[in-house]
């Protein structure tokens, strides 16, 4: 019996060593959106871990912050740490405003060659919902200065230059908030217009039937996220 247990133990050790040897030397940093928490990115993170990625799921508060301050405060230290560790690639997966924070960070910082960014429902060209509420005292109290940077005429967003890493964007076109959707032209996810998620430098783009808040829980979105990080493109269903 002891010999059997020893054999099983040694076999498991060998399998573990093989798995570790085959694991990829890449990391993924996850960043949630405005007013959200890092728990909302756990499903995406779990899928990435299953694929062998080393993950860092960042939780942050936007109170008293700006996109600029969040970029420096939340990303600089961890990215530099990962560079020193020697990861072959440092990817990002973001939801909503998280994508803007990464864009701002990458204005003056670089990532290892081949690193990629997947943005879920990013308000890259701002949001008409932010336009509507920008003068509201309650809105200013809840979201602070960063809320003013999410408007469609935001100087912060208009001054951002194209980023170097390959970017894949997934937008939603399903809304559970008809009141907000009336403010937004064209297709939208209840918070952001599909057209406002786009970037000129994006490598690939897809639209899925999800709302702004639920897109990060969508199984197909998660699969597409993993696919883009590996291949630099989404798996379009019209392709064989």
C-alpha positions in Angstrom: 0.0 0.0 0.0 2.8 2.4 0.9 4.5 1.6 -2.4 1.3 2.4 -4.3 0.9 5.8 -2.5 4.5 6.6 -3.2 4.1 5.8 -6.9 1.0 7.9 -7.1 2.7 10.8 -5.3 5.7 10.6 -7.6 3.5 10.5 -10.7 1.6 13.6 -9.6 4.9 15.4 -8.9 6.1 14.6 -12.4 2.8 15.8 -14.0 3.0 19.0 -12.0 6.6 19.6 -13.3 5.4 19.0 -16.8 2.5 21.4 -16.5 4.8 24.1 -15.0 7.3 23.6 -17.8 4.5 24.1 -20.4 2.9 27.1 -18.7 3.3 30.4 -20.5 5.4 33.2 -19.1 2.8 35.9 -19.6 0.8 38.0 -17.2 -2.6 39.7 -17.4 -3.6 42.8 -15.4 -7.4 43.3 -15.0 -8.9 46.6 -14.4 -12.7 47.2 -13.6 -14.7 50.3 -14.4 -16.0 53.4 -12.6 -17.8 52.6 -9.4 -17.2 48.9 -9.7 -15.1 46.4 -7.7 -12.5 43.9 -8.6 -14.9 41.0 -7.7 -16.7 41.9 -11.0 -13.6 40.7 -12.9 -13.2 37.4 -11.1 -14.9 35.3 -13.8 -12.7 36.7 -16.5 -9.7 36.2 -14.2 -10.5 32.6 -13.5 -10.7 31.8 -17.2 -7.3 33.5 -17.7 -5.7 31.5 -14.9 -7.0 28.3 -16.4 -5.1 29.2 -19.6 -1.9 29.5 -17.6 -1.7 33.3 -17.3 -0.4 35.0 -14.1 -3.1 37.5 -13.2 -3.4 40.7 -11.2 -6.9 41.9 -10.6 -6.7 45.5 -9.5 -9.4 47.1 -7.3 -9.4 50.9 -7.0 -11.5 53.8 -5.8 -12.0 56.8 -8.1 -13.0 59.1 -5.2 -10.8 62.2 -5.4 -8.9 60.8 -8.4 -8.6 61.5 -12.1 -7.8 59.2 -15.0 -4.2 60.5 -14.9 -3.8 59.9 -11.1 -5.3 56.4 -11.3 -3.0 55.5 -14.2 0.1 56.4 -12.2 -1.2 55.2 -8.8 -2.6 51.8 -9.8 -0.5 50.7 -12.8 3.1 52.0 -12.6 4.3 49.9 -9.7 2.8 46.6 -10.8 3.9 47.0 -14.4 7.4 47.8 -13.4 7.4 44.9 -11.0 6.3 42.5 -13.7 9.0 43.8 -16.1 11.6 43.1 -13.5 10.2 39.6 -12.9 10.7 39.1 -16.7 7.3 38.2 -18.1 7.5 37.8 -21.8 4.3 39.7 -22.2 2.2 41.9 -20.0 -1.4 42.1 -21.2 -4.4 44.1 -20.0 -8.1 43.2 -19.8 -10.3 46.1 -18.9 -13.9 47.0 -18.4 -15.4 50.4 -19.1 -13.2 53.3 -17.7 -10.5 50.8 -16.9 -9.6 51.0 -20.6 -9.1 54.7 -20.4 -6.8 54.3 -17.4 -4.6 51.9 -19.4 -4.6 54.2 -22.5 -3.5 57.1 -20.3 -0.7 55.0 -18.7 0.5 53.8 -22.1 1.0 57.4 -23.3 4.4 57.5 -21.6 5.1 53.9 -20.7 5.8 50.8 -22.7 5.0 47.1 -22.5 7.1 44.1 -23.7 6.7 43.4 -27.4 3.6 41.3 -28.2 1.6 42.5 -25.2 -2.1 43.0 -26.0 -5.1 44.9 -24.5 -8.7 43.7 -24.6 -11.2 46.4 -23.7 -14.8 45.6 -22.7 -17.3 48.4 -23.3 -14.7 51.2 -23.1 -16.1 54.8 -23.4 -13.1 55.7 -25.6 -15.0 58.6 -27.2 -16.9 59.5 -24.0 -20.5 58.8 -23.1 -23.6 60.9 -23.7 -24.8 59.7 -20.3 -21.9 61.6 -18.7 -22.8 64.6 -20.9 -26.3 64.6 -19.6 -25.3 64.4 -15.9 -22.1 66.4 -15.9 -23.7 69.5 -14.3 -25.6 67.5 -11.7 -24.5 68.1 -8.2 -25.3 64.6 -7.2 -23.3 63.2 -10.2 -20.3 65.3 -9.2 -20.6 64.1 -5.6 -20.8 60.5 -6.5 -18.2 60.3 -9.3 -16.0 63.3 -8.6 -13.6 64.9 -11.1 -13.2 61.7 -13.1 -16.8 61.8 -14.1 -16.1 65.1 -16.0 -13.4 63.3 -18.0 -15.9 60.8 -19.4 -17.9 63.3 -21.5 -17.9 63.2 -25.3 -16.1 66.6 -25.4 -13.5 65.6 -22.8 -10.1 67.2 -23.3 -8.5 64.3 -21.5 -9.9 61.7 -24.0 -9.4 63.9 -27.1 -5.7 64.4 -26.3 -4.9 60.7 -25.9 -2.6 59.4 -28.7 -2.8 55.9 -30.2 -1.3 53.2 -28.1 1.3 50.7 -29.4 0.0 47.3 -28.1 -2.5 45.5 -30.2 -6.0 46.4 -29.0 -9.2 44.3 -29.3 -12.5 46.0 -28.4 -15.7 44.2 -27.5 -18.8 46.4 -27.4 -22.3 45.5 -26.2 -25.5 46.5 -28.0 -28.1 45.4 -25.5 -29.6 47.8 -23.0 -31.6 47.3 -19.8 -32.0 51.1 -19.3 -34.2 52.7 -22.0 -34.0 56.1 -20.2 -30.2 56.2 -20.8 -30.5 54.7 -24.3 -32.7 57.6 -25.4 -29.7 59.9 -24.8 -27.3 57.7 -26.8 -27.3 57.7 -30.7 -27.3 54.4 -32.5 -26.7 51.1 -30.8 -25.6 51.1 -27.2 -25.2 49.0 -24.1 -27.2 51.3 -21.8 -24.1 53.4 -20.9 -22.0 53.8 -24.0 -22.7 54.0 -27.8 -21.2 51.2 -29.8 -19.4 53.7 -32.0 -17.9 55.5 -29.0 -16.1 52.4 -27.9 -13.9 52.3 -31.0 -10.3 53.4 -31.5 -8.5 54.2 -34.8 -5.6 51.9 -33.8 -7.8 48.9 -32.7 -6.7 45.6 -34.2 -10.1 44.0 -34.1 -13.6 44.7 -33.0 -16.8 42.8 -32.3 -20.3 43.5 -31.0 -22.1 41.2 -28.6 -25.7 41.2 -27.2 -24.7 42.2 -23.7 -25.3 45.2 -21.5 -22.6 47.5 -20.1 -22.7 45.9 -16.7 -23.1 42.2 -17.7 -20.6 42.0 -20.6 -17.8 40.9 -18.3 -19.8 37.9 -17.2 -20.7 36.8 -20.8 -19.1 33.4 -21.6 -18.6 34.2 -25.2 -16.9 37.5 -24.3 -14.6 35.7 -22.0 -13.7 33.1 -24.7 -13.1 35.9 -27.2 -10.9 37.7 -24.7 -8.6 34.7 -24.3 -8.6 34.1 -28.0 -7.4 37.7 -28.7 -4.7 37.6 -26.1 -3.3 34.4 -27.8 -3.9 35.4 -31.5 -4.2 39.1 -31.8 -7.7 38.8 -33.3 -11.2 37.7 -32.3 -12.8 34.5 -33.6 -15.3 35.8 -36.0 -18.2 33.4 -36.4 -18.5 34.2 -40.2 -15.0 32.8 -40.7 -14.4 29.0 -41.2 
